[in-house]
Amino acid sequence: MNITRAFVKFLQDRGFGTFNTNIFIGGAPIDGPNSCYWVISGGGSSKSKNKTGEKQKNYLVNVFMRDMDGENVYNKLQELEELLNSASCFELEGYEVIEVEATTFPTDQDLDMQERTVGLLQATLTIYNA
């Protein structure tokens, strides 16, 4: 499972929605629901590597949300930000997560062509790779 799909599964498991119903990868369908999320991976980088080959990798994940209700967009993305920046354990299927940080807090990205508010939250996922 790739990192984007694993993160979408995390969102689904935490009650933010359902994959291919109101959570999508790569972008939201034009004819999709008014209120939905989409996740886009923003690349990443190697953070460190030790002599025996293990390394840490940073993956960047962008979470967008749109809704007719702009306050709902902000509230849902803030809820996600608080979850990602909490002290609780964070797991992704198939990955050993060392640290998660919402690095850009919810921002209002203005209105789309259908007058829906679009918001963005960016996160950095630090993964241990043996």
N, CA, C and O atoms as a GROMACS GRO file, in nm:
protein
  520
    1MET      N    1   0.085  -0.117   0.000
    1MET     CA    2   0.000   0.000   0.000
    1MET      C    3   0.090   0.123   0.000
    1MET      O    4   0.182   0.132   0.081
    2ASN      N    5   0.065   0.219  -0.090
    2ASN     CA    6   0.147   0.339  -0.092
    2ASN      C    7   0.109   0.434   0.022
    2ASN      O    8   0.004   0.417   0.084
    3ILE      N    9   0.192   0.531   0.047
    3ILE     CA   10   0.175   0.620   0.162
    3ILE      C   11   0.044   0.699   0.153
    3ILE      O   12  -0.020   0.723   0.255
    4THR      N   13   0.006   0.739   0.033
    4THR     CA   14  -0.118   0.816   0.016
    4THR      C   15  -0.238   0.731   0.052
    4THR      O   16  -0.327   0.776   0.124
    5ARG      N   17  -0.241   0.609   0.002
    5ARG     CA   18  -0.354   0.519   0.030
    5ARG      C   19  -0.358   0.485   0.180
    5ARG      O   20  -0.465   0.477   0.238
    6ALA      N   21  -0.241   0.465   0.241
    6ALA     CA   22  -0.235   0.436   0.384
    6ALA      C   23  -0.290   0.554   0.464
    6ALA      O   24  -0.360   0.534   0.564
    7PHE      N   25  -0.260   0.676   0.421
    7PHE     CA   26  -0.311   0.794   0.491
    7PHE      C   27  -0.463   0.807   0.472
    7PHE      O   28  -0.534   0.844   0.566
    8VAL      N   29  -0.511   0.777   0.354
    8VAL     CA   30  -0.656   0.779   0.330
    8VAL      C   31  -0.726   0.676   0.419
    8VAL      O   32  -0.832   0.703   0.475
    9LYS      N   33  -0.666   0.560   0.433
    9LYS     CA   34  -0.723   0.458   0.522
    9LYS      C   35  -0.726   0.508   0.666
    9LYS      O   36  -0.823   0.484   0.738
   10PHE      N   37  -0.621   0.578   0.709
   10PHE     CA   38  -0.618   0.639   0.842
   10PHE      C   39  -0.736   0.736   0.858
   10PHE      O   40  -0.806   0.732   0.959
   11LEU      N   41  -0.757   0.823   0.758
   11LEU     CA   42  -0.870   0.917   0.765
   11LEU      C   43  -1.003   0.843   0.775
   11LEU      O   44  -1.090   0.881   0.854
   12GLN      N   45  -1.017   0.740   0.696
   12GLN     CA   46  -1.140   0.661   0.697
   12GLN      C   47  -1.160   0.594   0.833
   12GLN      O   48  -1.270   0.597   0.888
   13ASP      N   49  -1.055   0.535   0.888
   13ASP     CA   50  -1.064   0.468   1.018
   13ASP      C   51  -1.096   0.565   1.130
   13ASP      O   52  -1.153   0.525   1.232
   14ARG      N   53  -1.062   0.692   1.114
   14ARG     CA   54  -1.090   0.794   1.217
   14ARG      C   55  -1.223   0.865   1.194
   14ARG      O   56  -1.254   0.961   1.264
   15GLY      N   57  -1.301   0.818   1.097
   15GLY     CA   58  -1.436   0.871   1.077
   15GLY      C   59  -1.448   0.996   0.993
   15GLY      O   60  -1.551   1.063   0.997
   16PHE      N   61  -1.344   1.030   0.916
   16PHE     CA   62  -1.353   1.149   0.832
   16PHE      C   63  -1.432   1.124   0.704
   16PHE      O   64  -1.474   1.219   0.638
   17GLY      N   65  -1.452   1.000   0.667
   17GLY     CA   66  -1.528   0.968   0.546
   17GLY      C   67  -1.496   0.829   0.496
   17GLY      O   68  -1.440   0.746   0.568
   18THR      N   69  -1.533   0.806   0.371
   18THR     CA   70  -1.516   0.675   0.308
   18THR      C   71  -1.443   0.692   0.175
   18THR      O   72  -1.477   0.778   0.095
   19PHE      N   73  -1.342   0.609   0.154
   19PHE     CA   74  -1.264   0.614   0.030
   19PHE      C   75  -1.354   0.596  -0.091
   19PHE      O   76  -1.441   0.508  -0.093
   20ASN      N   77  -1.334   0.678  -0.190
   20ASN     CA   78  -1.408   0.682  -0.317
   20ASN      C   79  -1.556   0.717  -0.301
   20ASN      O   80  -1.633   0.704  -0.396
   21THR      N   81  -1.595   0.763  -0.182
   21THR     CA   82  -1.730   0.817  -0.162
   21THR      C   83  -1.719   0.965  -0.131
   21THR      O   84  -1.779   1.048  -0.200
   22ASN      N   85  -1.641   1.000  -0.027
   22ASN     CA   86  -1.616   1.140   0.002
   22ASN      C   87  -1.470   1.166   0.045
   22ASN      O   88  -1.438   1.275   0.094
   23ILE      N   89  -1.384   1.068   0.026
   23ILE     CA   90  -1.238   1.087   0.037
   23ILE      C   91  -1.176   1.029  -0.090
   23ILE      O   92  -1.201   0.914  -0.126
   24PHE      N   93  -1.096   1.110  -0.157
   24PHE     CA   94  -1.040   1.069  -0.286
   24PHE      C   95  -0.889   1.090  -0.286
   24PHE      O   96  -0.834   1.160  -0.200
   25ILE      N   97  -0.823   1.028  -0.381
   25ILE     CA   98  -0.679   1.043  -0.399
   25ILE      C   99  -0.656   1.120  -0.529
   25ILE      O  100  -0.711   1.085  -0.633
   26GLY      N  101  -0.573   1.223  -0.522
   26GLY     CA  102  -0.532   1.296  -0.642
   26GLY      C  103  -0.620   1.413  -0.679
   26GLY      O  104  -0.576   1.501  -0.754
   27GLY      N  105  -0.741   1.418  -0.632
   27GLY     CA  106  -0.832   1.527  -0.663
   27GLY      C  107  -0.976   1.483  -0.642
   27GLY      O  108  -1.005   1.364  -0.638
   28ALA      N  109  -1.063   1.580  -0.630
   28ALA     CA  110  -1.205   1.551  -0.612
   28ALA      C  111  -1.274   1.548  -0.748
   28ALA      O  112  -1.248   1.634  -0.832
   29PRO      N  113  -1.360   1.451  -0.770
   29PRO     CA  114  -1.433   1.448  -0.896
   29PRO      C  115  -1.525   1.570  -0.909
   29PRO      O  116  -1.584   1.614  -0.810
   30ILE      N  117  -1.537   1.622  -1.028
   30ILE     CA  118  -1.623   1.739  -1.050
   30ILE      C  119  -1.766   1.709  -1.006
   30ILE      O  120  -1.832   1.795  -0.946
   31ASP      N  121  -1.814   1.590  -1.036
   31ASP     CA  122  -1.951   1.554  -1.000
   31ASP      C  123  -1.958   1.484  -0.863
   31ASP      O  124  -2.060   1.424  -0.830
   32GLY      N  125  -1.850   1.493  -0.786
   32GLY     CA  126  -1.848   1.433  -0.653
   32GLY      C  127  -1.932   1.513  -0.554
   32GLY      O  128  -1.991   1.614  -0.591
   33PRO      N  129  -1.938   1.467  -0.430
   33PRO     CA  130  -2.019   1.535  -0.331
   33PRO      C  131  -1.967   1.676  -0.301
   33PRO      O  132  -1.848   1.703  -0.315
   34ASN      N  133  -2.057   1.764  -0.261
   34ASN     CA  134  -2.016   1.900  -0.226
   34ASN      C  135  -1.916   1.901  -0.112
   34ASN      O  136  -1.821   1.979  -0.113
   35SER      N  137  -1.937   1.814  -0.014
   35SER     CA  138  -1.847   1.806   0.100
   35SER      C  139  -1.759   1.681   0.084
   35SER      O  140  -1.809   1.569   0.093
   36CYS      N  141  -1.630   1.702   0.061
   36CYS     CA  142  -1.540   1.588   0.044
   36CYS      C  143  -1.396   1.629   0.069
   36CYS      O  144  -1.363   1.748   0.073
   37TYR      N  145  -1.312   1.529   0.085
   37TYR     CA  146  -1.168   1.544   0.103
   37TYR      C  147  -1.097   1.483  -0.017
   37TYR      O  148  -1.151   1.394  -0.083
   38TRP      N  149  -0.976   1.531  -0.044
   38TRP     CA  150  -0.887   1.460  -0.135
   38TRP      C  151  -0.745   1.477  -0.085
   38TRP      O  152  -0.708   1.580  -0.030
   39VAL      N  153  -0.666   1.372  -0.106
   39VAL     CA  154  -0.531   1.364  -0.053
   39VAL      C  155  -0.433   1.356  -0.170
   39VAL      O  156  -0.450   1.276  -0.262
   40ILE      N  157  -0.331   1.439  -0.162
   40ILE     CA  158  -0.226   1.440  -0.264
   40ILE      C  159  -0.092   1.434  -0.192
   40ILE      O  160  -0.065   1.514  -0.104
   41SER      N  161  -0.009   1.338  -0.231
   41SER     CA  162   0.125   1.331  -0.173
   41SER      C  163   0.212   1.437  -0.239
   41SER      O  164   0.204   1.460  -0.360
   42GLY      N  165   0.293   1.501  -0.157
   42GLY     CA  166   0.377   1.609  -0.208
   42GLY      C  167   0.523   1.572  -0.213
   42GLY      O  168   0.610   1.660  -0.203
   43GLY      N  169   0.553   1.445  -0.230
   43GLY     CA  170   0.692   1.402  -0.235
   43GLY      C  171   0.747   1.379  -0.097
   43GLY      O  172   0.674   1.341  -0.005
   44GLY      N  173   0.874   1.403  -0.081
   44GLY     CA  174   0.939   1.381   0.048
   44GLY      C  175   1.089   1.379   0.032
   44GLY      O  176   1.143   1.420  -0.070
   45SER      N  177   1.156   1.331   0.137
   45SER     CA  178   1.302   1.327   0.134
   45SER      C  179   1.352   1.231   0.241
   45SER      O  180   1.281   1.198   0.336
   46SER      N  181   1.477   1.186   0.223
   46SER     CA  182   1.542   1.107   0.327
   46SER      C  183   1.586   1.203   0.436
   46SER      O  184   1.644   1.307   0.409
   47LYS      N  185   1.557   1.165   0.559
   47LYS     CA  186   1.592   1.252   0.672
   47LYS      C  187   1.729   1.214   0.728
   47LYS      O  188   1.813   1.300   0.752
   48SER      N  189   1.752   1.084   0.749
   48SER     CA  190   1.881   1.038   0.799
   48SER      C  191   1.898   0.892   0.764
   48SER      O  192   1.801   0.820   0.739
   49LYS      N  193   2.023   0.848   0.764
   49LYS     CA  194   2.053   0.708   0.734
   49LYS      C  195   2.168   0.666   0.824
   49LYS      O  196   2.266   0.740   0.839
   50ASN      N  197   2.157   0.546   0.884
   50ASN     CA  198   2.267   0.501   0.969
   50ASN      C  199   2.355   0.400   0.894
   50ASN      O  200   2.326   0.364   0.780
   51LYS      N  201   2.462   0.357   0.957
   51LYS     CA  202   2.560   0.270   0.893
   51LYS      C  203   2.505   0.135   0.849
   51LYS      O  204   2.556   0.076   0.754
   52THR      N  205   2.402   0.085   0.916
   52THR     CA  206   2.347  -0.046   0.881
   52THR      C  207   2.234  -0.037   0.778
   52THR      O  208   2.170  -0.138   0.748
   53GLY      N  209   2.208   0.081   0.725
   53GLY     CA  210   2.114   0.095   0.616
   53GLY      C  211   1.975   0.144   0.653
   53GLY      O  212   1.898   0.184   0.566
   54GLU      N  213   1.940   0.143   0.781
   54GLU     CA  214   1.810   0.194   0.819
   54GLU      C  215   1.807   0.345   0.798
   54GLU      O  216   1.908   0.413   0.812
   55LYS      N  217   1.690   0.396   0.764
   55LYS     CA  218   1.680   0.540   0.745
   55LYS      C  219   1.542   0.590   0.784
   55LYS      O  220   1.447   0.514   0.799
   56GLN      N  221   1.535   0.719   0.800
   56GLN     CA  222   1.408   0.786   0.823
   56GLN      C  223   1.375   0.862   0.696
   56GLN      O  224   1.461   0.923   0.633
   57LYS      N  225   1.248   0.858   0.660
   57LYS     CA  226   1.202   0.930   0.542
   57LYS      C  227   1.090   1.025   0.583
   57LYS      O  228   1.004   0.990   0.664
   58ASN      N  229   1.092   1.143   0.526
   58ASN     CA  230   0.982   1.238   0.546
   58ASN      C  231   0.894   1.237   0.422
   58ASN      O  232   0.942   1.261   0.311
   59TYR      N  233   0.767   1.209   0.440
   59TYR     CA  234   0.669   1.217   0.333
   59TYR      C  235   0.580   1.338   0.358
   59TYR      O  236   0.542   1.364   0.472
   60LEU      N  237   0.548   1.411   0.254
   60LEU     CA  238   0.459   1.526   0.264
   60LEU      C  239   0.322   1.486   0.210
   60LEU      O  240   0.311   1.427   0.102
   61VAL      N  241   0.218   1.519   0.285
   61VAL     CA  242   0.082   1.486   0.245
   61VAL      C  243  -0.002   1.613   0.253
   61VAL      O  244   0.000   1.683   0.354
   62ASN      N  245  -0.075   1.642   0.145
   62ASN     CA  246  -0.167   1.755   0.141
   62ASN      C  247  -0.309   1.702   0.148
   62ASN      O  248  -0.349   1.615   0.070
   63VAL      N  249  -0.386   1.754   0.242
   63VAL     CA  250  -0.526   1.716   0.258
   63VAL      C  251  -0.611   1.838   0.225
   63VAL      O  252  -0.603   1.941   0.292
   64PHE      N  253  -0.691   1.826   0.122
   64PHE     CA  254  -0.783   1.931   0.083
   64PHE      C  255  -0.924   1.892   0.125
   64PHE      O  256  -0.957   1.773   0.131
   65MET      N  257  -1.006   1.992   0.153
   65MET     CA  258  -1.148   1.967   0.180
   65MET      C  259  -1.227   2.080   0.117
   65MET      O  260  -1.184   2.195   0.116
   66ARG      N  261  -1.344   2.044   0.064
   66ARG     CA  262  -1.434   2.145   0.011
   66ARG      C  263  -1.573   2.125   0.071
   66ARG      O  264  -1.612   2.014   0.106
   67ASP      N  265  -1.645   2.234   0.081
   67ASP     CA  266  -1.782   2.229   0.134
   67ASP      C  267  -1.848   2.362   0.104
   67ASP      O  268  -1.780   2.464   0.089
   68MET      N  269  -1.980   2.362   0.095
   68MET     CA  270  -2.054   2.486   0.078
   68MET      C  271  -2.044   2.572   0.204
   68MET      O  272  -2.054   2.694   0.197
   69ASP      N  273  -2.024   2.508   0.318
   69ASP     CA  274  -2.014   2.576   0.448
   69ASP      C  275  -1.866   2.597   0.481
   69ASP      O  276  -1.797   2.503   0.521
   70GLY      N  277  -1.818   2.719   0.465
   70GLY     CA  278  -1.678   2.750   0.488
   70GLY      C  279  -1.633   2.723   0.630
   70GLY      O  280  -1.519   2.681   0.651
   71GLU      N  281  -1.719   2.746   0.728
   71GLU     CA  282  -1.682   2.720   0.866
   71GLU      C  283  -1.663   2.571   0.890
   71GLU      O  284  -1.575   2.531   0.966
   72ASN      N  285  -1.744   2.488   0.825
   72ASN     CA  286  -1.728   2.343   0.837
   72ASN      C  287  -1.593   2.298   0.783
   72ASN      O  288  -1.529   2.210   0.842
   73VAL      N  289  -1.548   2.357   0.673
   73VAL     CA  290  -1.417   2.324   0.617
   73VAL      C  291  -1.310   2.351   0.721
   73VAL      O  292  -1.226   2.266   0.748
   74TYR      N  293  -1.313   2.470   0.778
   74TYR     CA  294  -1.212   2.505   0.876
   74TYR      C  295  -1.219   2.414   0.998
   74TYR      O  296  -1.116   2.367   1.046
   75ASN      N  297  -1.340   2.390   1.049
   75ASN     CA  298  -1.356   2.307   1.169
   75ASN      C  299  -1.306   2.164   1.147
   75ASN      O  300  -1.237   2.110   1.234
   76LYS      N  301  -1.339   2.104   1.034
   76LYS     CA  302  -1.296   1.966   1.006
   76LYS      C  303  -1.144   1.957   0.988
   76LYS      O  304  -1.081   1.864   1.037
   77LEU      N  305  -1.086   2.054   0.919
   77LEU     CA  306  -0.941   2.052   0.901
   77LEU      C  307  -0.869   2.083   1.032
   77LEU      O  308  -0.761   2.031   1.057
   78GLN      N  309  -0.928   2.167   1.116
   78GLN     CA  310  -0.870   2.191   1.248
   78GLN      C  311  -0.877   2.065   1.334
   78GLN      O  312  -0.784   2.036   1.408
   79GLU      N  313  -0.987   1.992   1.324
   79GLU     CA  314  -1.000   1.864   1.396
   79GLU      C  315  -0.890   1.768   1.353
   79GLU      O  316  -0.830   1.700   1.437
   80LEU      N  317  -0.864   1.761   1.224
   80LEU     CA  318  -0.757   1.676   1.173
   80LEU      C  319  -0.621   1.725   1.221
   80LEU      O  320  -0.536   1.645   1.261
   81GLU      N  321  -0.599   1.856   1.218
   81GLU     CA  322  -0.472   1.912   1.265
   81GLU      C  323  -0.447   1.874   1.411
   81GLU      O  324  -0.336   1.836   1.447
   82GLU      N  325  -0.549   1.886   1.494
   82GLU     CA  326  -0.534   1.853   1.636
   82GLU      C  327  -0.506   1.704   1.656
   82GLU      O  328  -0.430   1.666   1.744
   83LEU      N  329  -0.568   1.621   1.574
   83LEU     CA  330  -0.542   1.477   1.580
   83LEU      C  331  -0.397   1.446   1.541
   83LEU      O  332  -0.329   1.368   1.609
   84LEU      N  333  -0.350   1.506   1.433
   84LEU     CA  334  -0.213   1.481   1.387
   84LEU      C  335  -0.109   1.534   1.483
   84LEU      O  336  -0.002   1.475   1.497
   85ASN      N  337  -0.137   1.645   1.550
   85ASN     CA  338  -0.041   1.706   1.641
   85ASN      C  339  -0.062   1.665   1.786
   85ASN      O  340  -0.002   1.724   1.876
   86SER      N  341  -0.146   1.566   1.811
   86SER     CA  342  -0.170   1.522   1.948
   86SER      C  343  -0.058   1.430   1.994
   86SER      O  344   0.026   1.386   1.915
   87ALA      N  345  -0.058   1.402   2.123
   87ALA     CA  346   0.044   1.314   2.181
   87ALA      C  347   0.012   1.167   2.161
   87ALA      O  348   0.093   1.080   2.192
   88SER      N  349  -0.107   1.137   2.108
   88SER     CA  350  -0.147   0.997   2.093
   88SER      C  351  -0.069   0.929   1.981
   88SER      O  352  -0.013   0.994   1.892
   89CYS      N  353  -0.066   0.798   1.988
   89CYS     CA  354   0.006   0.717   1.889
   89CYS      C  355  -0.065   0.725   1.754
   89CYS      O  356  -0.188   0.726   1.747
   90PHE      N  357   0.012   0.730   1.650
   90PHE     CA  358  -0.039   0.742   1.514
   90PHE      C  359   0.011   0.622   1.435
   90PHE      O  360   0.132   0.597   1.434
   91GLU      N  361  -0.075   0.550   1.371
   91GLU     CA  362  -0.034   0.433   1.293
   91GLU      C  363  -0.083   0.443   1.149
   91GLU      O  364  -0.193   0.492   1.123
   92LEU      N  365  -0.001   0.397   1.057
   92LEU     CA  366  -0.038   0.383   0.917
   92LEU      C  367  -0.011   0.240   0.875
   92LEU      O  368   0.097   0.187   0.899
   93GLU      N  369  -0.109   0.179   0.814
   93GLU     CA  370  -0.094   0.040   0.772
   93GLU      C  371   0.025   0.025   0.678
   93GLU      O  372   0.034   0.092   0.575
   94GLY      N  373   0.117  -0.064   0.715
   94GLY     CA  374   0.233  -0.094   0.632
   94GLY      C  375   0.354  -0.004   0.657
   94GLY      O  376   0.457  -0.018   0.590
   95TYR      N  377   0.343   0.090   0.752
   95TYR     CA  378   0.451   0.183   0.777
   95TYR      C  379   0.478   0.195   0.926
   95TYR      O  380   0.385   0.188   1.007
   96GLU      N  381   0.604   0.212   0.962
   96GLU     CA  382   0.640   0.236   1.101
   96GLU      C  383   0.658   0.387   1.118
   96GLU      O  384   0.760   0.444   1.078
   97VAL      N  385   0.559   0.450   1.177
   97VAL     CA  386   0.556   0.595   1.190
   97VAL      C  387   0.637   0.637   1.312
   97VAL      O  388   0.614   0.587   1.422
   98ILE      N  389   0.730   0.729   1.292
   98ILE     CA  390   0.810   0.783   1.401
   98ILE      C  391   0.747   0.911   1.453
   98ILE      O  392   0.738   0.933   1.574
   99GLU      N  393   0.703   0.995   1.361
   99GLU     CA  394   0.648   1.125   1.399
   99GLU      C  395   0.554   1.174   1.291
   99GLU      O  396   0.573   1.148   1.172
  100VAL      N  397   0.451   1.246   1.334
  100VAL     CA  398   0.357   1.310   1.242
  100VAL      C  399   0.341   1.453   1.288
  100VAL      O  400   0.329   1.480   1.408
  101GLU      N  401   0.340   1.543   1.193
  101GLU     CA  402   0.323   1.683   1.229
  101GLU      C  403   0.242   1.752   1.120
  101GLU      O  404   0.277   1.745   1.002
  102ALA      N  405   0.135   1.818   1.160
  102ALA     CA  406   0.065   1.906   1.067
  102ALA      C  407   0.151   2.031   1.057
  102ALA      O  408   0.160   2.107   1.153
  103THR      N  409   0.213   2.051   0.942
  103THR     CA  410   0.311   2.158   0.928
  103THR      C  411   0.249   2.287   0.876
  103THR      O  412   0.304   2.395   0.898
  104THR      N  413   0.138   2.278   0.807
  104THR     CA  414   0.061   2.395   0.766
  104THR      C  415  -0.079   2.375   0.819
  104THR      O  416  -0.149   2.282   0.779
  105PHE      N  417  -0.119   2.463   0.909
  105PHE     CA  418  -0.251   2.449   0.968
  105PHE      C  419  -0.358   2.484   0.865
  105PHE      O  420  -0.328   2.540   0.760
  106PRO      N  421  -0.483   2.452   0.896
  106PRO     CA  422  -0.589   2.474   0.799
  106PRO      C  423  -0.589   2.615   0.741
  106PRO      O  424  -0.588   2.715   0.813
  107THR      N  425  -0.589   2.620   0.609
  107THR     CA  426  -0.595   2.748   0.540
  107THR      C  427  -0.712   2.747   0.444
  107THR      O  428  -0.743   2.644   0.384
  108ASP      N  429  -0.775   2.858   0.430
  108ASP     CA  430  -0.887   2.875   0.338
  108ASP      C  431  -0.827   2.907   0.201
  108ASP      O  432  -0.756   3.007   0.184
  109GLN      N  433  -0.855   2.822   0.104
  109GLN     CA  434  -0.800   2.840  -0.029
  109GLN      C  435  -0.898   2.910  -0.123
  109GLN      O  436  -0.880   2.906  -0.245
  110ASP      N  437  -1.000   2.975  -0.068
  110ASP     CA  438  -1.098   3.050  -0.145
  110ASP      C  439  -1.208   2.960  -0.199
  110ASP      O  440  -1.226   2.849  -0.150
  111LEU      N  441  -1.280   3.007  -0.298
  111LEU     CA  442  -1.395   2.934  -0.352
  111LEU      C  443  -1.360   2.866  -0.482
  111LEU      O  444  -1.280   2.916  -0.561
  112ASP      N  445  -1.422   2.748  -0.505
  112ASP     CA  446  -1.405   2.683  -0.634
  112ASP      C  447  -1.513   2.735  -0.730
  112ASP      O  448  -1.586   2.828  -0.696
  113MET      N  449  -1.523   2.677  -0.847
  113MET     CA  450  -1.616   2.726  -0.950
  113MET      C  451  -1.762   2.707  -0.912
  113MET      O  452  -1.850   2.771  -0.970
  114GLN      N  453  -1.790   2.620  -0.815
  114GLN     CA  454  -1.927   2.598  -0.770
  114GLN      C  455  -1.955   2.671  -0.637
  114GLN      O  456  -2.051   2.638  -0.567
  115GLU      N  457  -1.870   2.769  -0.604
  115GLU     CA  458  -1.888   2.850  -0.484
  115GLU      C  459  -1.869   2.772  -0.354
  115GLU      O  460  -1.922   2.810  -0.250
  116ARG      N  461  -1.793   2.662  -0.359
  116ARG     CA  462  -1.762   2.586  -0.238
  116ARG      C  463  -1.628   2.634  -0.183
  116ARG      O  464  -1.535   2.660  -0.260
  117THR      N  465  -1.618   2.644  -0.051
  117THR     CA  466  -1.492   2.680   0.011
  117THR      C  467  -1.398   2.560   0.003
  117THR      O  468  -1.438   2.446   0.028
  118VAL      N  469  -1.273   2.586  -0.032
  118VAL     CA  470  -1.171   2.481  -0.038
  118VAL      C  471  -1.063   2.515   0.064
  118VAL      O  472  -1.011   2.627   0.066
  119GLY      N  473  -1.030   2.418   0.149
  119GLY     CA  474  -0.928   2.437   0.250
  119GLY      C  475  -0.815   2.337   0.233
  119GLY      O  476  -0.831   2.236   0.165
  120LEU      N  477  -0.702   2.365   0.296
  120LEU     CA  478  -0.583   2.281   0.284
  120LEU      C  479  -0.516   2.265   0.420
  120LEU      O  480  -0.506   2.359   0.498
  121LEU      N  481  -0.472   2.144   0.446
  121LEU     CA  482  -0.386   2.113   0.561
  121LEU      C  483  -0.270   2.030   0.508
  121LEU      O  484  -0.292   1.934   0.433
  122GLN      N  485  -0.147   2.064   0.546
  122GLN     CA  486  -0.030   1.988   0.504
  122GLN      C  487   0.031   1.918   0.624
  122GLN      O  488   0.036   1.975   0.734
  123ALA      N  489   0.077   1.795   0.603
  123ALA     CA  490   0.137   1.718   0.710
  123ALA      C  491   0.268   1.655   0.662
  123ALA      O  492   0.285   1.622   0.545
  124THR      N  493   0.360   1.640   0.757
  124THR     CA  494   0.484   1.568   0.733
  124THR      C  495   0.480   1.440   0.816
  124THR      O  496   0.459   1.444   0.937
  125LEU      N  497   0.500   1.327   0.748
  125LEU     CA  498   0.501   1.197   0.813
  125LEU      C  499   0.645   1.145   0.812
  125LEU      O  500   0.703   1.125   0.706
  126THR      N  501   0.703   1.124   0.928
  126THR     CA  502   0.839   1.068   0.937
  126THR      C  503   0.826   0.918   0.960
  126THR      O  504   0.767   0.873   1.058
  127ILE      N  505   0.881   0.842   0.866
  127ILE     CA  506   0.866   0.696   0.862
  127ILE      C  507   1.002   0.630   0.880
  127ILE      O  508   1.102   0.675   0.823
  128TYR      N  509   1.007   0.523   0.960
  128TYR     CA  510   1.128   0.443   0.975
  128TYR      C  511   1.128   0.337   0.867
  128TYR      O  512   1.028   0.268   0.848
  129ASN      N  513   1.239   0.324   0.797
  129ASN     CA  514   1.251   0.228   0.689
  129ASN      C  515   1.374   0.141   0.715
  129ASN      O  516   1.487   0.189   0.706
  130ALA      N  517   1.351   0.015   0.747
  130ALA     CA  518   1.463  -0.077   0.778
  130ALA      C  519   1.533  -0.120   0.651
  130ALA      O  520   1.629  -0.197   0.657
   0.00000   0.00000   0.00000
